[in-house]
């Protein structure tokens, strides 16, 4: 159904990286989820009344929260697709993350309320009324939720939407809650003495709801606060840079995420210090253009000229790089150069020290300087400590 709707109503549906196409995908996907959830809410409320089951009613409330959260997501896709404005040059993409945080709060609140009511039903249980109609509705609901999860997760991958990914996972968890309500109805009907676990199953549903809300909140909070990009994205950017023969090395890669489709990339590319500046600059322009088209970002490159034809400098660089590996994994150097004098040699370089190797920057600099002095007695280290952002 979703594939048919996308081909009917989305122009250039095969180009999901375009902002207007991305917005259309998100809008249609979310609208379909709202419609299907409304059907489930009505069906489950009627079934809950017919079966006198609070666990089914709790499941219906869970679907109602899905409707509310999807409405918020629909608004988020609308605003996120708005063009940048003079006072908001990075666009409105992060509004998706804000909407996701609000949705998570609503889910957690509904889970707590469901738990409170479930405890009351445990203390004061009500008789269940079994019917095959109610059973059929719950089985149909599970199948529908599986379908909603399938196309939500598919679209989230296509348009790189964290909010839709959370929605897809929530639909998947809903199959568990509905399955619990179905199990309670069947156990009550088929087991001897008509065992009534309705209140306990409703409590289980509430725990699943709360967990889904907490997991969703964690994901969106990390996006708002800033998190490391995926290793695959980092490798892809570095590979594009290294594919150009003018680039000797890559470092100081920083990726700023202002929401889906609003990514800014800055990177330092090492180039031969004796190369033609115009040729090298033209190569950097080509790399930026390739990054912008391939990654879908706005990129900027800083050129770092390095010595490539001095064996003495290259040998000292390699000695220091090998010695610094004793500090821990991920410790690297770049921008290495020498200023030699009659009494001592200034050794200038940047050293990347991960936070988990040494969280204190001053101590990290002290450790690096000790290694330099151990290697060369007449060396005076001038070190800049860098932190990895990818």
C-alpha positions in Angstrom: 0.0 0.0 0.0 2.7 2.5 1.0 4.8 1.9 -2.2 1.7 2.5 -4.3 0.9 5.7 -2.4 4.4 7.0 -2.7 4.5 6.5 -6.4 1.1 8.1 -6.9 1.7 11.2 -4.7 5.5 11.8 -4.5 7.1 13.5 -7.4 10.7 12.2 -8.0 10.0 9.5 -5.4 13.3 7.8 -6.4 15.3 10.8 -5.1 14.7 10.7 -1.3 17.8 12.8 -0.6 16.0 15.9 -1.9 14.4 18.0 0.9 10.9 18.2 -0.7 10.9 14.5 -1.5 12.0 13.6 2.0 9.2 15.8 3.5 6.6 14.0 1.2 7.8 10.6 2.3 7.6 11.5 5.9 4.2 13.1 5.5 2.6 10.2 3.7 4.1 7.6 6.0 3.0 9.5 9.1 -0.5 10.1 7.7 -0.9 6.4 6.9 0.2 5.5 10.5 -2.4 7.9 11.9 -5.2 6.4 9.9 -4.3 2.8 10.7 -3.9 3.6 14.4 -7.3 5.4 14.5 -8.9 2.2 13.1 -7.1 0.1 15.8 -8.2 2.5 18.6 -11.9 2.2 17.7 -11.7 -1.5 17.2 -9.9 -2.1 20.5 -12.1 0.1 22.6 -15.1 -1.8 21.3 -13.4 -5.1 21.9 -12.3 -4.0 25.5 -16.0 -3.2 26.3 -17.2 -6.4 24.8 -14.6 -8.5 26.7 -14.5 -6.3 29.9 -10.7 -6.4 29.6 -8.6 -3.6 31.0 -5.4 -4.9 29.2 -7.1 -4.5 25.8 -8.3 -1.0 26.9 -4.7 -0.2 27.9 -3.5 -1.4 24.5 -6.1 1.0 22.9 -4.8 3.9 25.0 -1.3 3.0 23.8 -2.5 3.2 20.2 -4.1 6.6 21.0 -0.7 7.9 22.2 0.6 6.7 18.8 -2.0 8.9 17.1 -1.0 11.9 19.1 2.7 11.3 18.6 2.3 10.8 14.9 0.3 14.1 14.7 3.3 15.9 16.3 5.6 14.1 13.9 3.5 15.3 10.9 3.9 18.9 12.1 7.7 18.3 12.6 8.1 17.1 9.0 6.2 20.2 7.8 8.4 22.6 9.7 11.7 20.7 9.2 11.1 21.0 5.4 10.9 24.8 5.5 13.7 26.6 3.8 16.4 28.3 5.8 15.7 31.9 6.8 18.0 34.9 7.4 17.9 34.4 11.2 17.9 30.6 10.9 20.6 29.9 8.3 20.9 26.2 9.2 17.2 25.5 8.6 14.6 23.9 10.9 15.7 20.2 10.7 16.3 19.8 14.5 12.6 20.3 15.1 12.2 16.6 14.3 14.3 15.9 17.4 12.3 18.3 19.6 9.1 16.6 18.4 10.6 13.2 19.2 11.4 14.3 22.7 7.8 15.6 23.3 6.5 12.3 21.9 8.7 10.3 24.3 7.4 12.3 27.2 3.8 11.6 26.2 4.5 7.9 25.8 6.1 7.7 29.3 3.2 9.6 30.9 0.7 7.3 29.3 2.7 4.3 30.4 2.7 5.5 34.1 -1.0 6.1 34.0 -1.6 2.7 32.5 0.5 1.1 35.3 -1.4 3.0 38.0 -4.8 1.7 36.6 -3.3 -1.8 36.1 -2.5 -2.0 39.8 -6.0 -1.1 40.7 -7.3 -4.0 38.4 -4.8 -6.4 40.1 -6.2 -5.4 43.5 -9.8 -5.5 42.3 -10.1 -7.8 39.2 -13.1 -7.9 36.9 -14.4 -10.9 35.1 -13.5 -11.3 31.4 -16.0 -12.1 28.7 -14.4 -14.2 25.9 -15.5 -13.9 22.3 -13.9 -15.0 19.0 -14.7 -11.6 17.6 -12.4 -10.0 20.2 -9.7 -12.6 19.5 -9.9 -11.9 15.7 -9.6 -8.1 16.3 -6.4 -8.6 18.4 -4.9 -11.0 15.9 -5.7 -8.5 13.1 -4.2 -5.7 15.2 -0.9 -7.6 15.6 -0.7 -8.1 11.8 -1.4 -4.5 11.1 1.2 -3.3 13.6 3.8 -5.6 12.0 3.0 -4.0 8.6 3.2 -0.5 10.1 6.6 -1.3 11.6 7.8 -2.7 8.3 7.1 0.3 6.2 8.1 2.8 8.9 11.5 1.3 9.4 11.9 1.1 5.6 11.1 4.8 5.1 13.3 5.8 8.1 16.3 4.2 6.4 15.4 5.7 3.0 15.1 9.3 4.3 17.4 9.0 7.4 14.8 9.9 10.0 15.5 9.1 13.6 11.9 10.0 14.6 10.4 7.6 12.0 12.8 4.9 13.1 11.6 5.3 16.7 8.0 5.1 15.4 8.8 1.8 13.6 10.3 0.3 16.8 7.3 1.5 18.8 5.0 -0.3 16.3 7.1 -3.4 16.8 6.8 -3.2 20.6 3.0 -2.7 20.2 2.8 -6.2 18.8 4.1 -7.4 22.2 1.5 -5.4 24.1 -1.3 -6.6 21.9 0.0 -10.2 22.1 -0.1 -9.9 25.9 -3.7 -8.8 25.9 -4.6 -11.7 23.5 -2.8 -14.1 25.7 -4.7 -13.0 28.8 -8.0 -13.5 26.9 -7.1 -17.0 25.7 -5.7 -18.1 29.1 -8.9 -16.9 30.9 -11.0 -18.9 28.5 -9.1 -22.1 28.1 -7.4 -22.7 31.5 -9.2 -24.3 34.4 -10.8 -22.0 36.9 -10.6 -19.2 34.3 -7.3 -17.8 35.4 -7.6 -13.9 35.3 -4.2 -12.3 34.5 -5.8 -9.2 32.9 -4.4 -6.7 35.5 -0.9 -8.2 35.5 -0.8 -8.2 31.7 -1.9 -4.6 31.7 1.0 -3.9 34.0 3.3 -5.6 31.6 1.9 -3.5 28.8 2.6 -0.3 30.8 6.2 -1.4 31.4 6.7 -1.9 27.6 5.2 1.5 26.9 7.4 3.2 29.5 10.6 1.5 28.1 9.7 2.5 24.6 9.3 6.1 25.8 12.6 6.1 27.7 14.5 4.6 24.7 13.0 7.1 22.4 13.9 10.0 24.7 17.5 8.8 24.9 17.9 8.7 21.2 16.4 12.2 20.6 18.4 13.7 23.5 21.6 12.4 22.0 20.7 14.0 18.7 20.0 17.3 20.3 23.1 17.3 22.5 25.3 16.1 19.7 26.6 12.6 19.2 29.4 10.9 17.3 28.6 10.2 13.6 28.5 6.6 12.4 31.8 5.0 11.6 30.5 4.2 8.1 29.9 7.9 7.4 33.4 8.9 8.7 35.0 6.2 6.6 33.1 7.3 3.5 34.1 11.0 3.9 37.8 10.1 4.5 37.8 7.7 1.6 36.5 10.4 -0.8 39.3 12.7 0.3 42.0 10.1 0.0 40.8 9.0 -3.4 42.4 12.2 -4.8 46.2 11.8 -5.3 46.9 15.3 -4.0 45.7 14.3 -0.5 48.4 12.6 1.7 46.4 12.4 4.9 43.1 13.4 6.6 42.5 14.7 10.1 40.4 17.1 12.3 37.2 15.8 10.7 34.2 17.5 12.3 30.5 16.8 11.4 27.8 19.2 12.5 24.2 17.8 12.4 21.5 20.5 12.1 18.8 17.9 11.4 18.3 15.6 8.4 19.5 17.1 5.2 21.3 19.9 7.1 24.8 18.4 7.7 28.0 20.5 7.6 31.4 18.8 7.3 34.8 20.4 7.9 38.0 18.5 7.4 41.8 19.1 7.2 43.6 17.5 4.2 47.3 17.2 4.2 49.0 18.1 0.9 52.6 18.3 -0.3 54.2 21.5 0.9 56.1 21.9 -2.4 53.1 21.5 -4.6 51.5 24.1 -6.8 49.0 26.0 -4.7 46.6 26.6 -7.5 46.6 22.9 -8.5 46.1 21.9 -4.8 43.3 24.4 -4.3 41.5 23.2 -7.4 41.7 19.6 -6.0 40.2 20.7 -2.8 37.3 22.4 -4.7 36.7 19.1 -6.5 36.7 17.1 -3.2 34.2 19.6 -1.6 31.9 19.3 -4.6 32.1 15.5 -4.5 31.4 15.5 -0.8 28.4 17.8 -1.1 26.8 15.7 -3.9 27.7 12.2 -2.5 27.1 12.8 1.2 24.4 15.4 0.9 26.2 18.0 3.0 27.8 21.4 3.0 31.6 20.9 3.3 34.7 23.0 3.8 38.3 21.9 3.6 41.4 23.3 5.2 44.7 22.5 3.5 47.7 21.6 5.6 51.0 21.6 3.8 53.5 19.0 5.0 57.1 18.2 4.2 57.4 15.2 1.9 61.0 15.4 0.6 63.0 15.7 3.8 64.1 12.2 5.1 65.2 13.6 8.4 61.8 15.1 9.2 60.0 12.0 8.0 62.2 9.8 10.1 61.5 11.9 13.3 57.8 11.9 12.5 57.7 8.1 12.3 59.7 7.7 15.5 57.4 10.0 17.4 54.2 8.4 15.9 55.4 5.0 17.0 56.4 6.1 20.5 53.0 7.8 21.2 51.2 4.6 20.6 52.2 3.5 24.1 49.8 6.1 25.5 46.8 4.3 24.1 44.7 3.4 21.1 43.8 6.3 18.8 46.7 8.6 19.8 48.0 10.2 16.5 49.9 13.2 15.3 49.7 15.6 12.4 51.0 19.0 11.2 54.5 17.8 12.2 57.4 20.2 11.5 60.8 21.3 12.8 62.5 24.6 13.5 66.1 23.8 14.0 68.5 26.1 15.9 72.1 26.0 17.1 71.2 24.8 20.7 67.9 23.1 20.3 65.2 22.1 17.8 61.5 23.2 18.2 59.3 20.2 17.4 55.8 21.5 16.5 52.8 19.2 16.0 49.2 18.5 16.9 48.5 15.4 18.9 45.1 13.7 18.9 44.3 12.2 22.3 40.9 10.5 22.8 39.0 11.4 26.0 39.1 7.8 27.2 42.9 7.7 26.9 43.5 10.9 29.0 40.5 13.1 29.9 42.8 15.9 31.4 44.2 18.0 28.6 47.1 19.3 30.7 48.2 15.8 31.7 47.9 14.6 28.1 50.3 17.4 27.0 52.7 16.6 29.8 52.8 12.9 28.8 53.4 13.8 25.2 56.2 16.2 26.0 57.9 13.5 28.2 57.9 11.1 25.2 59.5 13.8 23.0 62.2 14.5 25.6 62.9 10.8 25.9 63.4 10.5 22.2 65.5 13.7 21.6 67.4 15.4 24.3 67.8 18.7 22.5 64.1 18.9 21.4 61.7 21.5 22.6 58.1 20.3 22.0 55.4 22.7 21.1 52.2 20.6 21.3 48.6 21.3 20.6 46.3 18.6 22.0 43.3 17.7 19.8 40.2 15.8 20.6 38.5 13.4 18.2 35.0 14.4 17.2 34.2 11.3 15.0 
